[in-house]
Amino acid sequence: MFAWIAGNLGTLVIGLVLLGFVAAIIVSVRRQKKKGKHPSCGGNCGSCPMGGACHREE
């Protein structure tokens, strides 16, 4: 078991780093959604064909 871990240490470290990045992205998107922001747009509805249909009126 330890020989396998030692032989694949580089792959495991890179996999854990990538998993950390994905988790950080998911947390960021969830926080933005709770604040009412949409991660897919910049919030500039003036140039958007859906102009204001996706954001709540404040």
C-alpha distance matrix in Angstrom:
0.0 3.8 5.4 5.2 6.4 8.7 9.9 10.8 12.0 15.6 15.3 13.7 16.5 19.2 18.2 18.5 21.8 23.1 22.3 24.2 27.1 27.4 27.4 30.1 32.2 32.1 33.1 35.9 37.3 37.3 39.2 41.7 42.3 43.0 45.5 47.2 46.2 45.1 42.3 43.7 47.1 48.5 51.0 54.0 55.8 58.9 57.6 55.6 57.2 55.9 57.5 56.8 55.7 52.0 52.7 54.5 57.9 58.0
3.8 0.0 3.8 5.4 5.0 6.0 8.4 9.9 10.1 13.9 14.5 12.9 14.9 18.0 17.7 17.7 20.6 22.5 22.0 23.5 26.4 27.2 27.2 29.4 31.8 32.1 32.8 35.4 37.1 37.3 38.9 41.4 42.3 43.0 45.3 47.1 46.0 45.1 42.1 43.7 46.9 48.1 50.7 53.7 55.7 58.7 57.4 55.7 57.5 56.2 57.6 56.9 56.0 52.4 52.9 54.6 57.9 57.8
5.4 3.8 0.0 3.8 5.5 5.1 6.0 8.6 9.8 13.1 13.8 13.2 15.5 18.1 18.2 18.8 21.5 23.1 23.2 24.8 27.4 28.3 28.7 31.0 33.0 33.5 34.6 37.0 38.6 39.1 40.8 43.0 44.0 44.9 47.1 48.8 47.5 46.3 43.2 44.5 47.7 48.9 51.7 54.5 56.5 59.4 58.0 56.2 58.0 57.0 58.5 58.0 57.1 53.5 54.2 56.2 59.5 59.6
5.2 5.4 3.8 0.0 3.8 5.4 5.0 6.1 8.3 11.4 11.2 10.7 13.6 15.7 15.3 16.4 19.2 20.4 20.4 22.5 24.9 25.4 26.1 28.5 30.3 30.7 32.1 34.5 35.8 36.4 38.3 40.4 41.2 42.3 44.6 46.1 44.8 43.4 40.3 41.5 44.7 46.2 48.9 51.7 53.6 56.5 55.0 53.1 54.8 53.8 55.4 55.0 54.0 50.4 51.2 53.3 56.7 56.9
6.4 5.0 5.5 3.8 0.0 3.8 5.4 5.2 5.6 9.3 9.5 8.0 10.5 13.2 13.0 13.4 16.2 17.9 17.7 19.4 22.0 22.9 23.2 25.5 27.6 28.1 29.2 31.5 33.1 33.7 35.3 37.5 38.5 39.5 41.7 43.4 42.0 40.9 37.8 39.2 42.4 43.6 46.4 49.2 51.2 54.1 52.8 51.0 52.9 51.7 53.2 52.6 51.8 48.2 48.8 50.7 54.1 54.1
8.7 6.0 5.1 5.4 3.8 0.0 3.8 5.5 5.2 8.5 10.1 9.6 11.0 13.8 14.6 15.1 17.2 19.2 19.7 21.0 23.4 24.7 25.3 27.2 29.3 30.2 31.2 33.2 35.1 35.9 37.3 39.4 40.7 41.7 43.6 45.4 43.9 42.8 39.5 40.9 43.9 44.9 47.8 50.5 52.7 55.5 54.1 52.6 54.5 53.6 54.9 54.5 53.9 50.3 50.8 52.9 56.1 56.0
9.9 8.4 6.0 5.0 5.4 3.8 0.0 3.8 5.8 8.0 8.9 9.7 11.7 13.6 14.3 15.8 17.8 19.2 20.0 21.8 23.8 24.9 26.0 27.9 29.6 30.6 32.0 33.9 35.5 36.5 38.2 40.0 41.2 42.5 44.5 46.0 44.3 42.8 39.5 40.6 43.6 44.8 47.8 50.4 52.5 55.2 53.5 51.9 53.8 53.0 54.5 54.3 53.6 50.1 50.9 53.1 56.4 56.6
10.8 9.9 8.6 6.1 5.2 5.5 3.8 0.0 3.8 5.6 5.4 6.2 8.7 10.2 10.6 12.3 14.4 15.5 16.4 18.4 20.2 21.1 22.4 24.4 26.0 26.9 28.5 30.4 31.8 32.9 34.6 36.4 37.5 39.0 40.9 42.3 40.6 39.1 35.8 36.8 39.9 41.2 44.2 46.7 48.8 51.5 49.9 48.3 50.1 49.3 50.8 50.6 49.8 46.3 47.1 49.4 52.7 53.0
12.0 10.1 9.8 8.3 5.6 5.2 5.8 3.8 0.0 3.8 5.5 5.1 6.1 8.6 9.8 10.5 12.3 14.2 15.1 16.4 18.5 20.0 20.9 22.5 24.5 25.7 26.8 28.6 30.4 31.5 32.9 34.8 36.2 37.4 39.2 40.8 39.1 37.9 34.6 36.0 38.9 39.9 42.8 45.4 47.7 50.4 49.0 47.5 49.5 48.7 50.0 49.6 49.1 45.5 46.0 48.2 51.4 51.4
15.6 13.9 13.1 11.4 9.3 8.5 8.0 5.6 3.8 0.0 3.8 5.4 5.2 6.2 8.5 10.0 10.7 12.3 14.1 15.4 16.8 18.5 20.0 21.3 22.9 24.5 25.9 27.2 29.0 30.5 31.8 33.3 34.9 36.4 37.9 39.5 37.5 36.1 32.6 33.8 36.6 37.5 40.6 43.0 45.3 47.9 46.3 45.0 47.1 46.5 47.7 47.6 47.2 43.7 44.3 46.7 49.8 49.9
15.3 14.5 13.8 11.2 9.5 10.1 8.9 5.4 5.5 3.8 0.0 3.8 5.5 5.2 6.0 8.6 9.9 10.6 12.1 14.2 15.4 16.4 18.2 20.0 21.2 22.5 24.3 25.8 27.1 28.6 30.3 31.8 33.0 34.7 36.4 37.7 35.8 34.2 30.8 31.7 34.7 36.0 39.0 41.5 43.6 46.3 44.6 43.0 44.9 44.2 45.7 45.5 44.9 41.4 42.3 44.7 47.9 48.3
13.7 12.9 13.2 10.7 8.0 9.6 9.7 6.2 5.1 5.4 3.8 0.0 3.8 5.5 5.0 6.1 8.6 9.9 10.3 12.2 14.3 15.3 16.2 18.3 20.0 20.9 22.3 24.3 25.8 26.8 28.5 30.3 31.5 32.8 34.7 36.3 34.6 33.3 30.1 31.4 34.5 35.7 38.5 41.3 43.3 46.2 44.8 43.1 45.1 44.1 45.4 45.0 44.3 40.7 41.4 43.5 46.8 46.9
16.5 14.9 15.5 13.6 10.5 11.0 11.7 8.7 6.1 5.2 5.5 3.8 0.0 3.8 5.4 5.1 6.2 8.7 9.8 10.6 12.5 14.4 15.3 16.6 18.6 20.1 21.1 22.6 24.6 25.8 27.0 28.8 30.4 31.7 33.3 35.0 33.2 32.1 28.8 30.3 33.2 34.0 36.9 39.6 41.9 44.7 43.4 42.0 44.2 43.3 44.3 43.9 43.5 39.9 40.3 42.4 45.5 45.5
19.2 18.0 18.1 15.7 13.2 13.8 13.6 10.2 8.6 6.2 5.2 5.5 3.8 0.0 3.8 5.5 5.1 6.2 8.5 9.8 10.7 12.4 14.2 15.4 16.7 18.5 20.0 21.2 22.8 24.5 25.9 27.2 28.8 30.5 31.9 33.3 31.3 29.9 26.4 27.6 30.5 31.4 34.5 37.0 39.2 41.9 40.4 39.0 41.1 40.4 41.6 41.4 41.1 37.5 38.1 40.5 43.6 43.7
18.2 17.7 18.2 15.3 13.0 14.6 14.3 10.6 9.8 8.5 6.0 5.0 5.4 3.8 0.0 3.8 5.5 5.2 6.1 8.6 9.9 10.6 12.2 14.2 15.4 16.5 18.3 20.0 21.2 22.6 24.4 25.9 27.1 28.7 30.5 31.8 30.0 28.5 25.2 26.4 29.6 30.8 33.7 36.4 38.4 41.3 39.8 38.1 40.0 39.1 40.4 40.1 39.4 35.8 36.6 38.9 42.1 42.4
18.5 17.7 18.8 16.4 13.4 15.1 15.8 12.3 10.5 10.0 8.6 6.1 5.1 5.5 3.8 0.0 3.8 5.4 4.9 6.1 8.7 9.9 10.4 12.2 14.3 15.2 16.3 18.3 20.0 21.0 22.4 24.4 25.7 26.9 28.7 30.4 28.8 27.8 24.7 26.4 29.4 30.4 33.1 36.0 38.1 41.1 40.0 38.3 40.4 39.2 40.3 39.7 39.1 35.4 35.8 37.8 41.0 41.0
21.8 20.6 21.5 19.2 16.2 17.2 17.8 14.4 12.3 10.7 9.9 8.6 6.2 5.1 5.5 3.8 0.0 3.8 5.4 5.0 6.4 8.8 9.9 10.6 12.6 14.4 15.4 16.6 18.6 20.1 21.2 22.8 24.6 26.0 27.3 29.0 27.1 26.1 22.8 24.5 27.2 27.9 30.8 33.5 35.9 38.7 37.5 36.1 38.5 37.5 38.4 37.9 37.7 34.0 34.2 36.4 39.5 39.4
23.1 22.5 23.1 20.4 17.9 19.2 19.2 15.5 14.2 12.3 10.6 9.9 8.7 6.2 5.2 5.4 3.8 0.0 3.8 5.3 5.1 6.3 8.6 9.8 10.7 12.5 14.3 15.4 16.7 18.5 20.1 21.3 22.7 24.6 26.1 27.3 25.3 23.8 20.4 21.8 24.7 25.8 28.7 31.4 33.5 36.3 35.0 33.4 35.6 34.6 35.8 35.4 35.0 31.4 32.0 34.4 37.5 37.7
22.3 22.0 23.2 20.4 17.7 19.7 20.0 16.4 15.1 14.1 12.1 10.3 9.8 8.5 6.1 4.9 5.4 3.8 0.0 3.8 5.5 5.2 6.1 8.6 9.9 10.6 12.3 14.2 15.5 16.6 18.4 20.1 21.2 22.7 24.6 26.0 24.4 23.1 20.1 21.8 24.9 26.2 28.7 31.7 33.6 36.7 35.6 33.8 35.8 34.5 35.7 35.0 34.3 30.6 31.1 33.2 36.5 36.7
24.2 23.5 24.8 22.5 19.4 21.0 21.8 18.4 16.4 15.4 14.2 12.2 10.6 9.8 8.6 6.1 5.0 5.3 3.8 0.0 3.8 5.5 5.1 6.1 8.7 9.9 10.5 12.2 14.3 15.4 16.5 18.4 20.0 21.2 22.7 24.5 23.0 22.2 19.2 21.4 24.2 25.0 27.5 30.5 32.7 35.8 34.9 33.4 35.7 34.3 35.1 34.2 33.9 30.2 30.2 32.1 35.2 35.0
27.1 26.4 27.4 24.9 22.0 23.4 23.8 20.2 18.5 16.8 15.4 14.3 12.5 10.7 9.9 8.7 6.4 5.1 5.5 3.8 0.0 3.8 5.4 5.1 6.2 8.7 9.9 10.5 12.4 14.3 15.4 16.6 18.4 20.1 21.3 22.8 20.7 19.7 16.4 18.3 21.0 21.8 24.5 27.4 29.6 32.5 31.6 30.1 32.5 31.3 32.1 31.5 31.4 27.7 27.8 30.1 33.1 33.1
27.4 27.2 28.3 25.4 22.9 24.7 24.9 21.1 20.0 18.5 16.4 15.3 14.4 12.4 10.6 9.9 8.8 6.3 5.2 5.5 3.8 0.0 3.8 5.4 5.1 6.2 8.7 9.9 10.7 12.4 14.3 15.5 16.6 18.5 20.2 21.3 19.5 18.1 15.0 16.6 19.8 21.2 23.6 26.7 28.5 31.6 30.6 28.7 30.8 29.4 30.5 29.8 29.3 25.6 26.1 28.3 31.6 31.9
27.4 27.2 28.7 26.1 23.2 25.3 26.0 22.4 20.9 20.0 18.2 16.2 15.3 14.2 12.2 10.4 9.9 8.6 6.1 5.1 5.4 3.8 0.0 3.8 5.5 5.1 6.2 8.6 10.0 10.6 12.3 14.3 15.4 16.6 18.6 20.1 18.9 18.1 15.5 17.9 20.9 22.1 24.1 27.4 29.2 32.5 31.9 30.0 32.1 30.4 31.2 30.1 29.6 25.8 25.9 27.6 30.9 30.9
30.1 29.4 31.0 28.5 25.5 27.2 27.9 24.4 22.5 21.3 20.0 18.3 16.6 15.4 14.2 12.2 10.6 9.8 8.6 6.1 5.1 5.4 3.8 0.0 3.8 5.5 5.1 6.1 8.7 9.9 10.6 12.3 14.2 15.4 16.7 18.5 17.0 16.6 13.8 16.6 19.1 19.7 21.8 25.1 27.2 30.4 29.9 28.4 30.9 29.3 29.7 28.6 28.5 24.7 24.4 26.3 29.2 28.9
32.2 31.8 33.0 30.3 27.6 29.3 29.6 26.0 24.5 22.9 21.2 20.0 18.6 16.7 15.4 14.3 12.6 10.7 9.9 8.7 6.2 5.1 5.5 3.8 0.0 3.8 5.5 5.1 6.2 8.6 9.9 10.6 12.3 14.3 15.5 16.6 14.6 13.6 10.6 13.0 15.7 16.7 19.0 22.2 24.1 27.3 26.6 24.9 27.3 25.8 26.5 25.6 25.4 21.7 21.7 23.9 27.0 27.1
32.1 32.1 33.5 30.7 28.1 30.2 30.6 26.9 25.7 24.5 22.5 20.9 20.1 18.5 16.5 15.2 14.4 12.5 10.6 9.9 8.7 6.2 5.1 5.5 3.8 0.0 3.8 5.4 5.2 6.2 8.6 10.0 10.6 12.4 14.4 15.4 14.2 13.2 10.9 13.4 16.4 17.9 19.6 23.1 24.6 28.0 27.5 25.4 27.4 25.5 26.4 25.1 24.5 20.7 20.8 22.7 26.0 26.2
33.1 32.8 34.6 32.1 29.2 31.2 32.0 28.5 26.8 25.9 24.3 22.3 21.1 20.0 18.3 16.3 15.4 14.3 12.3 10.5 9.9 8.7 6.2 5.1 5.5 3.8 0.0 3.8 5.6 5.2 6.2 8.7 9.9 10.6 12.5 14.4 13.6 13.6 11.9 15.0 17.5 18.4 19.7 23.3 25.1 28.5 28.5 26.6 28.9 26.8 27.2 25.5 25.2 21.4 20.9 22.3 25.3 25.0
35.9 35.4 37.0 34.5 31.5 33.2 33.9 30.4 28.6 27.2 25.8 24.3 22.6 21.2 20.0 18.3 16.6 15.4 14.2 12.2 10.5 9.9 8.6 6.1 5.1 5.4 3.8 0.0 3.8 5.5 5.2 6.2 8.6 10.0 10.8 12.5 11.0 11.1 9.0 12.5 14.5 15.0 16.5 19.9 22.0 25.2 25.3 23.7 26.2 24.3 24.4 23.0 23.1 19.4 18.6 20.3 23.2 22.9
37.3 37.1 38.6 35.8 33.1 35.1 35.5 31.8 30.4 29.0 27.1 25.8 24.6 22.8 21.2 20.0 18.6 16.7 15.5 14.3 12.4 10.7 10.0 8.7 6.2 5.2 5.6 3.8 0.0 3.8 5.5 5.1 6.1 8.7 9.9 10.6 9.0 8.3 6.4 9.6 12.1 13.4 14.7 18.2 19.7 23.2 23.1 21.1 23.3 21.2 21.7 20.3 20.0 16.2 15.9 17.8 21.0 21.2
37.3 37.3 39.1 36.4 33.7 35.9 36.5 32.9 31.5 30.5 28.6 26.8 25.8 24.5 22.6 21.0 20.1 18.5 16.6 15.4 14.3 12.4 10.6 9.9 8.6 6.2 5.2 5.5 3.8 0.0 3.8 5.5 5.0 6.2 8.7 9.9 9.7 9.8 9.3 12.5 14.8 16.1 16.6 20.4 21.5 25.2 25.5 23.3 25.3 22.7 23.2 21.2 20.6 16.8 16.3 17.4 20.7 20.7
39.2 38.9 40.8 38.3 35.3 37.3 38.2 34.6 32.9 31.8 30.3 28.5 27.0 25.9 24.4 22.4 21.2 20.1 18.4 16.5 15.4 14.3 12.3 10.6 9.9 8.6 6.2 5.2 5.5 3.8 0.0 3.8 5.4 5.1 6.4 8.8 8.7 10.2 10.0 13.6 15.1 15.5 15.8 19.6 21.1 24.6 25.3 23.5 25.9 23.4 23.2 21.1 21.1 17.4 16.0 16.9 19.7 19.0
41.7 41.4 43.0 40.4 37.5 39.4 40.0 36.4 34.8 33.3 31.8 30.3 28.8 27.2 25.9 24.4 22.8 21.3 20.1 18.4 16.6 15.5 14.3 12.3 10.6 10.0 8.7 6.2 5.1 5.5 3.8 0.0 3.8 5.5 5.1 6.4 5.1 6.6 6.8 10.5 11.5 11.8 12.0 15.8 17.3 20.8 21.5 19.8 22.3 19.9 19.6 17.6 17.8 14.2 12.8 14.2 17.0 16.6
42.3 42.3 44.0 41.2 38.5 40.7 41.2 37.5 36.2 34.9 33.0 31.5 30.4 28.8 27.1 25.7 24.6 22.7 21.2 20.0 18.4 16.6 15.4 14.2 12.3 10.6 9.9 8.6 6.1 5.0 5.4 3.8 0.0 3.8 5.4 5.0 5.4 6.2 7.6 10.6 12.0 13.2 12.8 16.6 17.3 21.0 21.8 19.5 21.4 18.6 18.7 16.4 16.0 12.3 11.3 12.4 15.6 15.8
43.0 43.0 44.9 42.3 39.5 41.7 42.5 39.0 37.4 36.4 34.7 32.8 31.7 30.5 28.7 26.9 26.0 24.6 22.7 21.2 20.1 18.5 16.6 15.4 14.3 12.4 10.6 10.0 8.7 6.2 5.1 5.5 3.8 0.0 3.8 5.4 7.5 9.5 11.2 14.3 15.3 16.1 15.2 18.9 19.7 23.3 24.5 22.4 24.3 21.4 21.1 18.3 18.0 14.6 12.9 13.0 15.8 15.3
45.5 45.3 47.1 44.6 41.7 43.6 44.5 40.9 39.2 37.9 36.4 34.7 33.3 31.9 30.5 28.7 27.3 26.1 24.6 22.7 21.3 20.2 18.6 16.7 15.5 14.4 12.5 10.8 9.9 8.7 6.4 5.1 5.4 3.8 0.0 3.8 5.6 8.9 10.8 14.0 14.1 14.0 12.8 16.4 17.5 20.9 22.4 20.8 23.1 20.4 19.4 16.7 17.1 14.0 11.5 11.5 13.8 12.8
47.2 47.1 48.8 46.1 43.4 45.4 46.0 42.3 40.8 39.5 37.7 36.3 35.0 33.3 31.8 30.4 29.0 27.3 26.0 24.5 22.8 21.3 20.1 18.5 16.6 15.4 14.4 12.5 10.6 9.9 8.8 6.4 5.0 5.4 3.8 0.0 3.8 6.6 9.7 12.1 12.0 12.4 10.6 14.2 14.6 18.2 19.7 17.8 19.8 16.8 16.0 13.2 13.4 10.2 7.8 8.2 11.0 10.8
46.2 46.0 47.5 44.8 42.0 43.9 44.3 40.6 39.1 37.5 35.8 34.6 33.2 31.3 30.0 28.8 27.1 25.3 24.4 23.0 20.7 19.5 18.9 17.0 14.6 14.2 13.6 11.0 9.0 9.7 8.7 5.1 5.4 7.5 5.6 3.8 0.0 3.8 6.4 9.0 8.6 8.8 7.7 11.5 12.5 16.1 17.2 15.5 17.9 15.4 14.7 12.6 13.2 9.8 8.0 9.8 12.5 12.6
45.1 45.1 46.3 43.4 40.9 42.8 42.8 39.1 37.9 36.1 34.2 33.3 32.1 29.9 28.5 27.8 26.1 23.8 23.1 22.2 19.7 18.1 18.1 16.6 13.6 13.2 13.6 11.1 8.3 9.8 10.2 6.6 6.2 9.5 8.9 6.6 3.8 0.0 3.8 5.5 5.9 7.7 7.5 11.0 11.8 15.5 15.8 13.5 15.7 13.4 13.5 12.0 12.1 8.5 8.2 11.0 14.0 15.0
42.3 42.1 43.2 40.3 37.8 39.5 39.5 35.8 34.6 32.6 30.8 30.1 28.8 26.4 25.2 24.7 22.8 20.4 20.1 19.2 16.4 15.0 15.5 13.8 10.6 10.9 11.9 9.0 6.4 9.3 10.0 6.8 7.6 11.2 10.8 9.7 6.4 3.8 0.0 3.8 5.7 7.4 9.0 12.3 13.7 17.1 16.7 14.8 17.2 15.5 15.9 15.1 15.2 11.7 11.9 14.8 17.7 18.5
43.7 43.7 44.5 41.5 39.2 40.9 40.6 36.8 36.0 33.8 31.7 31.4 30.3 27.6 26.4 26.4 24.5 21.8 21.8 21.4 18.3 16.6 17.9 16.6 13.0 13.4 15.0 12.5 9.6 12.5 13.6 10.5 10.6 14.3 14.0 12.1 9.0 5.5 3.8 0.0 3.8 7.0 8.9 11.4 12.3 15.5 14.5 12.2 14.3 13.1 14.0 14.0 13.9 10.7 11.9 15.4 18.3 19.7
47.1 46.9 47.7 44.7 42.4 43.9 43.6 39.9 38.9 36.6 34.7 34.5 33.2 30.5 29.6 29.4 27.2 24.7 24.9 24.2 21.0 19.8 20.9 19.1 15.7 16.4 17.5 14.5 12.1 14.8 15.1 11.5 12.0 15.3 14.1 12.0 8.6 5.9 5.7 3.8 0.0 3.8 5.5 7.6 8.9 11.9 11.1 9.3 12.1 11.2 11.3 11.6 12.4 9.7 10.4 14.0 16.3 17.7
48.5 48.1 48.9 46.2 43.6 44.9 44.8 41.2 39.9 37.5 36.0 35.7 34.0 31.4 30.8 30.4 27.9 25.8 26.2 25.0 21.8 21.2 22.1 19.7 16.7 17.9 18.4 15.0 13.4 16.1 15.5 11.8 13.2 16.1 14.0 12.4 8.8 7.7 7.4 7.0 3.8 0.0 3.8 5.6 8.3 10.8 10.6 10.1 13.5 13.0 12.0 12.2 14.0 11.7 11.3 14.6 16.3 17.1
51.0 50.7 51.7 48.9 46.4 47.8 47.8 44.2 42.8 40.6 39.0 38.5 36.9 34.5 33.7 33.1 30.8 28.7 28.7 27.5 24.5 23.6 24.1 21.8 19.0 19.6 19.7 16.5 14.7 16.6 15.8 12.0 12.8 15.2 12.8 10.6 7.7 7.5 9.0 8.9 5.5 3.8 0.0 3.8 5.8 8.9 9.9 9.2 12.5 11.3 9.6 9.0 11.3 9.4 8.2 11.3 12.6 13.5
54.0 53.7 54.5 51.7 49.2 50.5 50.4 46.7 45.4 43.0 41.5 41.3 39.6 37.0 36.4 36.0 33.5 31.4 31.7 30.5 27.4 26.7 27.4 25.1 22.2 23.1 23.3 19.9 18.2 20.4 19.6 15.8 16.6 18.9 16.4 14.2 11.5 11.0 12.3 11.4 7.6 5.6 3.8 0.0 3.8 5.6 6.6 7.2 10.8 10.7 8.3 9.0 11.9 11.1 10.3 13.3 13.8 14.9
55.8 55.7 56.5 53.6 51.2 52.7 52.5 48.8 47.7 45.3 43.6 43.3 41.9 39.2 38.4 38.1 35.9 33.5 33.6 32.7 29.6 28.5 29.2 27.2 24.1 24.6 25.1 22.0 19.7 21.5 21.1 17.3 17.3 19.7 17.5 14.6 12.5 11.8 13.7 12.3 8.9 8.3 5.8 3.8 0.0 3.8 5.5 5.0 7.9 7.4 4.5 5.7 8.8 8.9 8.7 11.7 12.1 14.0
58.9 58.7 59.4 56.5 54.1 55.5 55.2 51.5 50.4 47.9 46.3 46.2 44.7 41.9 41.3 41.1 38.7 36.3 36.7 35.8 32.5 31.6 32.5 30.4 27.3 28.0 28.5 25.2 23.2 25.2 24.6 20.8 21.0 23.3 20.9 18.2 16.1 15.5 17.1 15.5 11.9 10.8 8.9 5.6 3.8 0.0 3.8 5.7 8.3 9.2 6.1 8.3 11.5 12.4 12.2 14.7 14.4 16.1
57.6 57.4 58.0 55.0 52.8 54.1 53.5 49.9 49.0 46.3 44.6 44.8 43.4 40.4 39.8 40.0 37.5 35.0 35.6 34.9 31.6 30.6 31.9 29.9 26.6 27.5 28.5 25.3 23.1 25.5 25.3 21.5 21.8 24.5 22.4 19.7 17.2 15.8 16.7 14.5 11.1 10.6 9.9 6.6 5.5 3.8 0.0 3.8 6.6 8.8 7.1 10.2 12.6 13.3 14.0 17.0 17.3 19.3
55.6 55.7 56.2 53.1 51.0 52.6 51.9 48.3 47.5 45.0 43.0 43.1 42.0 39.0 38.1 38.3 36.1 33.4 33.8 33.4 30.1 28.7 30.0 28.4 24.9 25.4 26.6 23.7 21.1 23.3 23.5 19.8 19.5 22.4 20.8 17.8 15.5 13.5 14.8 12.2 9.3 10.1 9.2 7.2 5.0 5.7 3.8 0.0 3.8 5.3 4.9 8.2 9.6 10.2 11.7 15.0 15.9 18.4
57.2 57.5 58.0 54.8 52.9 54.5 53.8 50.1 49.5 47.1 44.9 45.1 44.2 41.1 40.0 40.4 38.5 35.6 35.8 35.7 32.5 30.8 32.1 30.9 27.3 27.4 28.9 26.2 23.3 25.3 25.9 22.3 21.4 24.3 23.1 19.8 17.9 15.7 17.2 14.3 12.1 13.5 12.5 10.8 7.9 8.3 6.6 3.8 0.0 3.8 5.3 8.8 9.2 10.7 13.0 16.0 16.9 19.9
55.9 56.2 57.0 53.8 51.7 53.6 53.0 49.3 48.7 46.5 44.2 44.1 43.3 40.4 39.1 39.2 37.5 34.6 34.5 34.3 31.3 29.4 30.4 29.3 25.8 25.5 26.8 24.3 21.2 22.7 23.4 19.9 18.6 21.4 20.4 16.8 15.4 13.4 15.5 13.1 11.2 13.0 11.3 10.7 7.4 9.2 8.8 5.3 3.8 0.0 3.8 6.1 5.5 7.1 9.8 12.6 13.9 17.1
57.5 57.6 58.5 55.4 53.2 54.9 54.5 50.8 50.0 47.7 45.7 45.4 44.3 41.6 40.4 40.3 38.4 35.8 35.7 35.1 32.1 30.5 31.2 29.7 26.5 26.4 27.2 24.4 21.7 23.2 23.2 19.6 18.7 21.1 19.4 16.0 14.7 13.5 15.9 14.0 11.3 12.0 9.6 8.3 4.5 6.1 7.1 4.9 5.3 3.8 0.0 3.8 5.8 7.6 8.7 11.3 11.7 14.6
56.8 56.9 58.0 55.0 52.6 54.5 54.3 50.6 49.6 47.6 45.5 45.0 43.9 41.4 40.1 39.7 37.9 35.4 35.0 34.2 31.5 29.8 30.1 28.6 25.6 25.1 25.5 23.0 20.3 21.2 21.1 17.6 16.4 18.3 16.7 13.2 12.6 12.0 15.1 14.0 11.6 12.2 9.0 9.0 5.7 8.3 10.2 8.2 8.8 6.1 3.8 0.0 3.8 5.5 5.5 7.5 8.0 11.1
55.7 56.0 57.1 54.0 51.8 53.9 53.6 49.8 49.1 47.2 44.9 44.3 43.5 41.1 39.4 39.1 37.7 35.0 34.3 33.9 31.4 29.3 29.6 28.5 25.4 24.5 25.2 23.1 20.0 20.6 21.1 17.8 16.0 18.0 17.1 13.4 13.2 12.1 15.2 13.9 12.4 14.0 11.3 11.9 8.8 11.5 12.6 9.6 9.2 5.5 5.8 3.8 0.0 3.8 5.8 7.7 9.2 12.7
52.0 52.4 53.5 50.4 48.2 50.3 50.1 46.3 45.5 43.7 41.4 40.7 39.9 37.5 35.8 35.4 34.0 31.4 30.6 30.2 27.7 25.6 25.8 24.7 21.7 20.7 21.4 19.4 16.2 16.8 17.4 14.2 12.3 14.6 14.0 10.2 9.8 8.5 11.7 10.7 9.7 11.7 9.4 11.1 8.9 12.4 13.3 10.2 10.7 7.1 7.6 5.5 3.8 0.0 3.8 6.8 9.5 12.5
52.7 52.9 54.2 51.2 48.8 50.8 50.9 47.1 46.0 44.3 42.3 41.4 40.3 38.1 36.6 35.8 34.2 32.0 31.1 30.2 27.8 26.1 25.9 24.4 21.7 20.8 20.9 18.6 15.9 16.3 16.0 12.8 11.3 12.9 11.5 7.8 8.0 8.2 11.9 11.9 10.4 11.3 8.2 10.3 8.7 12.2 14.0 11.7 13.0 9.8 8.7 5.5 5.8 3.8 0.0 3.8 6.5 8.9
54.5 54.6 56.2 53.3 50.7 52.9 53.1 49.4 48.2 46.7 44.7 43.5 42.4 40.5 38.9 37.8 36.4 34.4 33.2 32.1 30.1 28.3 27.6 26.3 23.9 22.7 22.3 20.3 17.8 17.4 16.9 14.2 12.4 13.0 11.5 8.2 9.8 11.0 14.8 15.4 14.0 14.6 11.3 13.3 11.7 14.7 17.0 15.0 16.0 12.6 11.3 7.5 7.7 6.8 3.8 0.0 3.8 6.2
57.9 57.9 59.5 56.7 54.1 56.1 56.4 52.7 51.4 49.8 47.9 46.8 45.5 43.6 42.1 41.0 39.5 37.5 36.5 35.2 33.1 31.6 30.9 29.2 27.0 26.0 25.3 23.2 21.0 20.7 19.7 17.0 15.6 15.8 13.8 11.0 12.5 14.0 17.7 18.3 16.3 16.3 12.6 13.8 12.1 14.4 17.3 15.9 16.9 13.9 11.7 8.0 9.2 9.5 6.5 3.8 0.0 3.8
58.0 57.8 59.6 56.9 54.1 56.0 56.6 53.0 51.4 49.9 48.3 46.9 45.5 43.7 42.4 41.0 39.4 37.7 36.7 35.0 33.1 31.9 30.9 28.9 27.1 26.2 25.0 22.9 21.2 20.7 19.0 16.6 15.8 15.3 12.8 10.8 12.6 15.0 18.5 19.7 17.7 17.1 13.5 14.9 14.0 16.1 19.3 18.4 19.9 17.1 14.6 11.1 12.7 12.5 8.9 6.2 3.8 0.0
